[in-house]
């Protein structure tokens, strides 16, 4: 311990002794009763000692389940229709293989798709 720490401890002890001499006997009795009550309940601290590891285990289990999804193997590759395919596909073509003119009037194609669905639902 350094000299400063020893001085601080001595001053704190003197303050405590002076304050304990000046305390009201009723308050001193209440403080002693509260201390006895707190010391008589060791099961509360035992519960806290058990809750910390249980909580840590629950967080670890949740994190593990979030990372590892059962039955969620690697995603299957999506097949996109090429211009020569006869099957219609709802997916847009790849940007590398698509005609750049298709992206020129995207609003027109959106309008066309919207009107096509409206007219097919009326039939």
Secondary structure, DSSP 8 states (H G I E B T S, - for coil): --HHHHHHHHHHHHHHHHHHHSS-HHHHHHHHHHHHHHHH-HHHHHHHHHHHHHHHHHHHHHHHHHHS-TT--S--------TT-SS--SS---TTTS-GGGGTTHHHHHHHHHHHHHHHHH-
